[in-house]
Amino acid sequence: MTGQTPAESPGAAAPAAAGRGDYTGAVYGSLLAASVVVGAGTLGSFPRLELVLLLLCTGVVFWAAHVFARLFGERIAYVSPNGHEIRRVCLAERPILEAAVPPAVAVAVSPLLGLGLEGTVWLALAVAVAGQVGWAAAAAFRAGASRRIVLAAGAVNLVLGLLIVAFKVALSH
């Protein structure tokens, strides 16, 4: 056993995080945040602080779940989970946490924009979907994809985001 995953062994393709950036967690975290906003927004009246905390806490829980899965599911056969490896995986999964922040900030500033609760939900949802589309397009671009693939990555993620919006509309009626 070499202590390396198959992707890290000599001759294997360099991992995306090695210089081009891996935005998988950010795309996933944005979709997660959009789902949380829709779920909370369809339940009726809620305090904004509750939604901010729900977004951030859900991001933390999913980040921790991903860290655990990478450390003890995927990697334990190849690398012992020492302190360095734990820090590295925690940092690698950090985009899941970061993706919850823009929608949470949108909720927090919504009173300054004069938005009621329904407007707050739509703003947070729009911010989450925009983040998802933006991170997907950025990932494709940073990976050196053609303009067509970058647009396709953005479009597919826009469709996924619009499905969440459709669920919100369906659940609101």
Secondary structure, 3 states (H helix, E strand, C coil): CCCCCHHHCCCCCCCHHHCCCCCHHHHHHHHHHHHHHHHHHCCCCCCHHHHHHHHHHHHHHHHHHHHHHHHHHHCCCCCCCCHHHHHHHHHHCHHHHHHHHHHHHHHHHHHHHCCCHHHHHHHHHHHHHHHHHHHHHHHHHHCCCCHHHHHHHHHHHHHHHHHHHHHHHHHHC
